[in-house]
């Protein structure tokens, strides 16, 4: 069965408050599980980079809801591809701290230590998402 993988970037608005993280997490966990949408949302105080994978209609419907959310703006699709295999087996969210590990991850994948999601090309966007996914999986394995 074919899936689609949508990657987009956006900028946080003043409506994106610390409490928004919990509310986005709750909605996304509930909806994405129901719709079999997987992926990863990377963010810092200023911007978002998200990958959504699943059946085309489910990914499109999810993205249309996200597009209307006033907690972000300047939403730009970076890539939209068909794939036979998901890269992300579950849905997760990762806060990109401005620390040495994250600066090295960004430098390795983009040539800059700054997280600038709206400037990313598709290959670099997916590379960041995969590296953050691996970091999250390592942390979860250590905790298990
Ligand atoms: P519910 O989950 O039942 O309720 C929506 C909840 O969101 C309520 O608690 C409400 O208080 C809160 N809420 C909505 N808008 C605001 C606002 N402006 N300020 C404060 N609280 C608000 N949704 C997904 O389903 N999957 C995703 O992967 C996903 N990723 C997101 C990524 C980003 C960057 C952002 C900004 C939002 C994302 N969302 C995601 C949330 C999405 O935009 C919708 O808010 C959500 O899907 C609505 O879900 P629902 O209709 O089931 O409502």
Boltz pocket constraint, residues with backbone or C-beta under 6 A from the ligand:
constraints:
  - pocket:
      binder: B
      contacts: [[A, 15], [A, 20], [A, 23], [A, 24], [A, 26], [A, 27], [A, 28], [A, 29], [A, 30], [A, 31], [A, 32], [A, 41], [A, 48], [A, 50], [A, 62], [A, 65], [A, 66], [A, 67], [A, 68], [A, 69], [A, 70], [A, 71], [A, 72]]
      max_distance: 6.0
